[in-house]
Each structure stands twice: as C-alpha cells, then as structure tokens.
Amino acid sequence: MSTPSEAFARIRANFLANTAGFTEDQLAEDVVVEMPFAAPGRPNRIEGRREFLEFAAAGRAGLPLRIDDCRNVVIHQTTDPEVIVVEYELAATVTTTGVSAAAPFIAVLRVRNGRVAHWREYQNPAALALATGQP
C-alpha cells in the first residue's frame, strides 16, 4: 500500500522519466482530478480514471514538452494520514521550439487503498502559456 508521500515520489519519477504523471495502476477507478484555475475552455474537474487518462494523453500530445526537472519539492503533512499538500516546480523544454521555462505548482493529494483518489492541482495557466509560448 502506498502512502501519499510515496505516491508523490512515484509521480515525480514519472515526470522525470517523461512519462505520464499518473499511470493507470496509480489511480483509483473513481479518482477525481481538479484544476481550480484551469484555462478558459478547459475542464476544472474530471471524474474517473479512464476519463482523466484520456484527457491527460490528449494534453501531452498537444503540448510536446520534455520535463527537465521537478524541483523545490516541499511536502506538507496534514492531520489526515491520507492527505498531503505538495509544493513543487516543474522545469521543461518545449521540444518543437527549444523554449525552456519553469512553473510552480501546489497539489493536494489524497491516497486511499494505495491509489490516488483525489488530486487537486493549483497552477497559473496564463503564466504557463506565456512561459512555453503556447496560446
């Protein structure tokens, strides 16, 4: 069984391997992924493992990035043993343009029965678009 900190360590390893942040075996079937500050026209809540993996695959295909680093990681424990709050920064290069940039993130991660049951990620989509040269 995976703790929230162990789950994030695997997510970070996936980032650094330039694979999907989440793999099917990491997610609960009824996972909820929330992005409260999603860019206009993008969903801010996705329910279900299959739905999220399809959404994430389409997003990766539309933005060819190479993750160069996942740094400045700070994990905050909570009073709930299933939940952590993680601060981190992703540094990446857009492979089609060579533009490199970094962006900070905060995520609330809940692990239940060894799988990610809830992921709420806070990011600044306008800053990300500007940094990567994307519309």
CYANA upper distance limits for C-alpha pairs under 8 A (distance plus 0.5 A):
  1 MET  CA    113 ASN  CA      7.04
  1 MET  CA    114 GLY  CA      4.86
  1 MET  CA    115 ARG  CA      8.47
  2 SER  CA      6 GLU  CA      6.29
  2 SER  CA      7 ALA  CA      6.53
  2 SER  CA    111 VAL  CA      7.96
  2 SER  CA    113 ASN  CA      8.13
  2 SER  CA    114 GLY  CA      4.82
  2 SER  CA    115 ARG  CA      7.39
  3 THR  CA      7 ALA  CA      6.58
  3 THR  CA     82 GLU  CA      7.64
  3 THR  CA    111 VAL  CA      7.11
  3 THR  CA    114 GLY  CA      7.14
  4 PRO  CA      8 PHE  CA      6.74
  4 PRO  CA     82 GLU  CA      6.76
  4 PRO  CA     83 VAL  CA      6.76
  4 PRO  CA     84 ILE  CA      6.72
  4 PRO  CA    109 LEU  CA      7.10
  4 PRO  CA    110 ARG  CA      6.93
  4 PRO  CA    111 VAL  CA      5.94
  4 PRO  CA    116 VAL  CA      8.43
  5 SER  CA      9 ALA  CA      6.71
  5 SER  CA     75 ILE  CA      8.03
  5 SER  CA     84 ILE  CA      7.70
  6 GLU  CA     10 ARG  CA      6.88
  7 ALA  CA     11 ILE  CA      6.80
  7 ALA  CA     26 GLN  CA      8.20
  7 ALA  CA    111 VAL  CA      8.06
  7 ALA  CA    115 ARG  CA      8.19
  7 ALA  CA    116 VAL  CA      7.84
  8 PHE  CA     12 ARG  CA      6.50
  8 PHE  CA    109 LEU  CA      8.50
  9 ALA  CA     13 ALA  CA      6.68
 10 ARG  CA     14 ASN  CA      6.66
 11 ILE  CA     15 PHE  CA      6.78
 11 ILE  CA     21 GLY  CA      5.72
 11 ILE  CA     22 PHE  CA      6.58
 12 ARG  CA     16 LEU  CA      6.77
 12 ARG  CA     21 GLY  CA      7.73
 12 ARG  CA     70 CYS  CA      7.10
 13 ALA  CA     17 ALA  CA      6.61
 14 ASN  CA     18 ASN  CA      6.65
 14 ASN  CA     19 THR  CA      5.78
 14 ASN  CA     20 ALA  CA      6.66
 14 ASN  CA     21 GLY  CA      5.75
 14 ASN  CA     22 PHE  CA      7.72
 15 PHE  CA     19 THR  CA      6.58
 15 PHE  CA     20 ALA  CA      7.26
 15 PHE  CA     21 GLY  CA      5.86
 15 PHE  CA     67 ILE  CA      6.81
 15 PHE  CA     69 ASP  CA      8.45
 15 PHE  CA     70 CYS  CA      7.72
 16 LEU  CA     67 ILE  CA      6.54
 16 LEU  CA     68 ASP  CA      7.19
 16 LEU  CA     69 ASP  CA      6.74
 16 LEU  CA     70 CYS  CA      7.39
 17 ALA  CA     67 ILE  CA      8.42
 18 ASN  CA     66 ARG  CA      6.79
 18 ASN  CA     67 ILE  CA      6.44
 20 ALA  CA     56 ALA  CA      8.22
 20 ALA  CA     57 ALA  CA      8.20
 22 PHE  CA     26 GLN  CA      6.78
 22 PHE  CA     27 LEU  CA      7.64
 22 PHE  CA     53 LEU  CA      8.40
 23 THR  CA     27 LEU  CA      7.44
 23 THR  CA     53 LEU  CA      8.42
 24 GLU  CA     49 ARG  CA      7.61
 24 GLU  CA     53 LEU  CA      7.98
 25 ASP  CA    115 ARG  CA      8.08
 26 GLN  CA    114 GLY  CA      8.32
 26 GLN  CA    115 ARG  CA      5.62
 26 GLN  CA    116 VAL  CA      6.52
 27 LEU  CA     31 VAL  CA      6.72
 27 LEU  CA     49 ARG  CA      6.69
 27 LEU  CA    115 ARG  CA      5.60
 27 LEU  CA    116 VAL  CA      5.25
 27 LEU  CA    117 ALA  CA      6.96
 28 ALA  CA     48 GLY  CA      8.40
 28 ALA  CA     49 ARG  CA      7.01
 28 ALA  CA    112 ARG  CA      8.40
 28 ALA  CA    115 ARG  CA      5.78
 28 ALA  CA    116 VAL  CA      6.19
 28 ALA  CA    117 ALA  CA      5.76
 29 GLU  CA     48 GLY  CA      6.28
 29 GLU  CA     49 ARG  CA      5.45
 29 GLU  CA     50 ARG  CA      8.16
 30 ASP  CA     47 GLU  CA      6.95
 30 ASP  CA     48 GLY  CA      5.01
 30 ASP  CA     49 ARG  CA      6.60
 30 ASP  CA    117 ALA  CA      7.43
 31 VAL  CA     47 GLU  CA      6.44
 31 VAL  CA     48 GLY  CA      5.55
 31 VAL  CA     49 ARG  CA      6.19
 31 VAL  CA    116 VAL  CA      7.19
 31 VAL  CA    117 ALA  CA      4.97
 31 VAL  CA    118 HIS  CA      6.03
 31 VAL  CA    119 TRP  CA      8.42
 32 VAL  CA     45 ARG  CA      7.59
 32 VAL  CA     46 ILE  CA      6.33
 32 VAL  CA     47 GLU  CA      5.09
 32 VAL  CA     48 GLY  CA      6.78
 32 VAL  CA    117 ALA  CA      6.84
 32 VAL  CA    118 HIS  CA      5.32
 32 VAL  CA    119 TRP  CA      6.98
 33 VAL  CA     45 ARG  CA      6.23
 33 VAL  CA     46 ILE  CA      5.72
 33 VAL  CA     47 GLU  CA      6.96
 33 VAL  CA     52 PHE  CA      7.82
 33 VAL  CA    118 HIS  CA      6.29
 33 VAL  CA    119 TRP  CA      5.32
 33 VAL  CA    120 ARG  CA      6.28
 33 VAL  CA    121 GLU  CA      8.37
 34 GLU  CA     44 ASN  CA      5.97
 34 GLU  CA     45 ARG  CA      4.88
 34 GLU  CA     46 ILE  CA      6.92
 34 GLU  CA    118 HIS  CA      8.40
 34 GLU  CA    119 TRP  CA      6.73
 34 GLU  CA    120 ARG  CA      5.03
 34 GLU  CA    121 GLU  CA      6.80
 35 MET  CA     43 PRO  CA      8.11
 35 MET  CA     44 ASN  CA      5.09
 35 MET  CA     45 ARG  CA      6.73
 35 MET  CA    120 ARG  CA      6.36
 35 MET  CA    121 GLU  CA      5.67
 35 MET  CA    122 TYR  CA      6.63
 35 MET  CA    123 GLN  CA      8.24
 36 PRO  CA     44 ASN  CA      5.92
 36 PRO  CA     45 ARG  CA      8.20
 36 PRO  CA    120 ARG  CA      8.06
 36 PRO  CA    121 GLU  CA      7.76
 36 PRO  CA    122 TYR  CA      6.97
 37 PHE  CA     44 ASN  CA      7.54
 37 PHE  CA    122 TYR  CA      6.91
 37 PHE  CA    123 GLN  CA      6.96
 37 PHE  CA    124 ASN  CA      7.20
 37 PHE  CA    125 PRO  CA      7.57
 38 ALA  CA     42 ARG  CA      6.39
 38 ALA  CA     43 PRO  CA      7.08
 38 ALA  CA     44 ASN  CA      5.89
 38 ALA  CA    123 GLN  CA      8.35
 38 ALA  CA    124 ASN  CA      8.50
 38 ALA  CA    125 PRO  CA      6.93
 39 ALA  CA    125 PRO  CA      6.09
 39 ALA  CA    126 ALA  CA      7.82
 46 ILE  CA     51 GLU  CA      7.34
 46 ILE  CA     52 PHE  CA      6.51
 47 GLU  CA     51 GLU  CA      7.16
 47 GLU  CA     52 PHE  CA      7.39
 48 GLY  CA     52 PHE  CA      6.66
 49 ARG  CA     53 LEU  CA      6.60
 50 ARG  CA     54 GLU  CA      6.66
 51 GLU  CA     55 PHE  CA      6.72
 52 PHE  CA     56 ALA  CA      6.54
 53 LEU  CA     57 ALA  CA      6.55
 54 GLU  CA     58 ALA  CA      6.76
 55 PHE  CA     59 GLY  CA      6.76
 56 ALA  CA     60 ARG  CA      6.71
 57 ALA  CA     61 ALA  CA      6.71
 58 ALA  CA     62 GLY  CA      6.76
 59 GLY  CA     63 LEU  CA      6.83
 60 ARG  CA     64 PRO  CA      6.75
 60 ARG  CA     65 LEU  CA      7.96
 63 LEU  CA     94 VAL  CA      8.02
 64 PRO  CA     94 VAL  CA      6.34
 64 PRO  CA     95 THR  CA      6.26
 64 PRO  CA     96 THR  CA      7.36
 65 LEU  CA     92 ALA  CA      6.79
 65 LEU  CA     93 THR  CA      6.09
 65 LEU  CA     94 VAL  CA      5.07
 65 LEU  CA     95 THR  CA      6.15
 66 ARG  CA     92 ALA  CA      5.92
 66 ARG  CA     93 THR  CA      5.71
 66 ARG  CA     94 VAL  CA      6.90
 66 ARG  CA     95 THR  CA      6.95
 67 ILE  CA     90 LEU  CA      7.48
 67 ILE  CA     91 ALA  CA      6.51
 67 ILE  CA     92 ALA  CA      4.75
 67 ILE  CA     93 THR  CA      7.04
 68 ASP  CA     90 LEU  CA      8.09
 68 ASP  CA     91 ALA  CA      5.86
 68 ASP  CA     92 ALA  CA      5.43
 68 ASP  CA     93 THR  CA      7.44
 69 ASP  CA     89 GLU  CA      8.44
 69 ASP  CA     90 LEU  CA      6.31
 69 ASP  CA     91 ALA  CA      5.53
 69 ASP  CA     92 ALA  CA      7.40
 70 CYS  CA     88 TYR  CA      7.13
 70 CYS  CA     89 GLU  CA      6.11
 70 CYS  CA     90 LEU  CA      5.13
 70 CYS  CA     91 ALA  CA      6.88
 71 ARG  CA     88 TYR  CA      6.40
 71 ARG  CA     89 GLU  CA      5.75
 71 ARG  CA     90 LEU  CA      6.99
 71 ARG  CA     91 ALA  CA      8.31
 72 ASN  CA     87 GLU  CA      7.87
 72 ASN  CA     88 TYR  CA      5.83
 72 ASN  CA     89 GLU  CA      6.46
 73 VAL  CA     86 VAL  CA      7.44
 73 VAL  CA     87 GLU  CA      6.05
 73 VAL  CA     88 TYR  CA      4.90
 73 VAL  CA     89 GLU  CA      7.56
 74 VAL  CA     86 VAL  CA      6.24
 74 VAL  CA     87 GLU  CA      5.59
 74 VAL  CA     88 TYR  CA      7.02
 75 ILE  CA     84 ILE  CA      7.20
 75 ILE  CA     85 VAL  CA      6.42
 75 ILE  CA     86 VAL  CA      5.09
 75 ILE  CA     87 GLU  CA      6.98
 76 HIS  CA     84 ILE  CA      6.19
 76 HIS  CA     85 VAL  CA      5.53
 76 HIS  CA     86 VAL  CA      6.65
 77 GLN  CA     81 PRO  CA      8.31
 77 GLN  CA     83 VAL  CA      7.66
 77 GLN  CA     84 ILE  CA      5.48
 77 GLN  CA     85 VAL  CA      7.16
 78 THR  CA     83 VAL  CA      6.68
 78 THR  CA     84 ILE  CA      6.27
 78 THR  CA     85 VAL  CA      8.01
 79 THR  CA     83 VAL  CA      8.46
 82 GLU  CA    109 LEU  CA      8.49
 82 GLU  CA    110 ARG  CA      5.76
 82 GLU  CA    111 VAL  CA      5.71
 82 GLU  CA    112 ARG  CA      6.87
 83 VAL  CA    108 VAL  CA      7.49
 83 VAL  CA    109 LEU  CA      6.02
 83 VAL  CA    110 ARG  CA      4.97
 83 VAL  CA    111 VAL  CA      7.15
 84 ILE  CA    108 VAL  CA      6.43
 84 ILE  CA    109 LEU  CA      5.96
 84 ILE  CA    110 ARG  CA      7.31
 85 VAL  CA    106 ILE  CA      7.59
 85 VAL  CA    107 ALA  CA      6.20
 85 VAL  CA    108 VAL  CA      5.03
 85 VAL  CA    109 LEU  CA      6.80
 86 VAL  CA    106 ILE  CA      6.09
 86 VAL  CA    107 ALA  CA      5.68
 86 VAL  CA    108 VAL  CA      6.89
 86 VAL  CA    109 LEU  CA      8.11
 87 GLU  CA    104 PRO  CA      7.92
 87 GLU  CA    105 PHE  CA      6.37
 87 GLU  CA    106 ILE  CA      5.01
 87 GLU  CA    107 ALA  CA      7.08
 88 TYR  CA    104 PRO  CA      6.32
 88 TYR  CA    105 PHE  CA      5.90
 88 TYR  CA    106 ILE  CA      6.92
 89 GLU  CA    102 ALA  CA      7.04
 89 GLU  CA    103 ALA  CA      5.92
 89 GLU  CA    104 PRO  CA      4.68
 89 GLU  CA    105 PHE  CA      6.37
 90 LEU  CA    102 ALA  CA      5.94
 90 LEU  CA    103 ALA  CA      6.04
 90 LEU  CA    104 PRO  CA      6.98
 90 LEU  CA    105 PHE  CA      8.19
 91 ALA  CA    100 SER  CA      7.77
 91 ALA  CA    101 ALA  CA      6.19
 91 ALA  CA    102 ALA  CA      4.52
 91 ALA  CA    103 ALA  CA      7.07
 92 ALA  CA    100 SER  CA      6.11
 92 ALA  CA    101 ALA  CA      6.20
 92 ALA  CA    102 ALA  CA      6.70
 93 THR  CA     98 GLY  CA      6.40
 93 THR  CA     99 VAL  CA      5.98
 93 THR  CA    100 SER  CA      4.65
 93 THR  CA    101 ALA  CA      6.99
 93 THR  CA    132 THR  CA      8.28
 94 VAL  CA     98 GLY  CA      5.86
 94 VAL  CA     99 VAL  CA      5.86
 94 VAL  CA    100 SER  CA      6.90
 94 VAL  CA    132 THR  CA      6.98
 95 THR  CA     99 VAL  CA      8.11
 99 VAL  CA    132 THR  CA      6.83
 99 VAL  CA    133 GLY  CA      8.10
100 SER  CA    131 ALA  CA      8.18
100 SER  CA    132 THR  CA      7.54
101 ALA  CA    131 ALA  CA      6.11
101 ALA  CA    132 THR  CA      7.03
102 ALA  CA    131 ALA  CA      7.98
103 ALA  CA    127 ALA  CA      8.21
103 ALA  CA    128 LEU  CA      7.10
104 PRO  CA    123 GLN  CA      7.39
105 PHE  CA    121 GLU  CA      7.43
105 PHE  CA    122 TYR  CA      6.27
105 PHE  CA    123 GLN  CA      5.64
106 ILE  CA    121 GLU  CA      6.32
106 ILE  CA    122 TYR  CA      5.62
106 ILE  CA    123 GLN  CA      7.38
107 ALA  CA    119 TRP  CA      7.18
107 ALA  CA    120 ARG  CA      5.90
107 ALA  CA    121 GLU  CA      4.79
107 ALA  CA    122 TYR  CA      6.56
108 VAL  CA    118 HIS  CA      8.27
108 VAL  CA    119 TRP  CA      6.24
108 VAL  CA    120 ARG  CA      5.58
108 VAL  CA    121 GLU  CA      7.03
109 LEU  CA    116 VAL  CA      7.63
109 LEU  CA    117 ALA  CA      8.42
109 LEU  CA    118 HIS  CA      6.41
109 LEU  CA    119 TRP  CA      5.32
109 LEU  CA    120 ARG  CA      7.19
110 ARG  CA    116 VAL  CA      6.38
110 ARG  CA    117 ALA  CA      6.12
110 ARG  CA    118 HIS  CA      5.53
110 ARG  CA    119 TRP  CA      7.02
111 VAL  CA    115 ARG  CA      5.73
111 VAL  CA    116 VAL  CA      4.90
111 VAL  CA    117 ALA  CA      5.87
111 VAL  CA    118 HIS  CA      7.57
112 ARG  CA    116 VAL  CA      6.87
112 ARG  CA    117 ALA  CA      6.35
124 ASN  CA    128 LEU  CA      6.78
125 PRO  CA    129 ALA  CA      6.56
126 ALA  CA    130 LEU  CA      6.70
127 ALA  CA    131 ALA  CA      6.48
128 LEU  CA    132 THR  CA      6.62
129 ALA  CA    133 GLY  CA      6.27
129 ALA  CA    134 GLN  CA      5.28
129 ALA  CA    135 PRO  CA      6.53
130 LEU  CA    134 GLN  CA      6.97
130 LEU  CA    135 PRO  CA      8.18
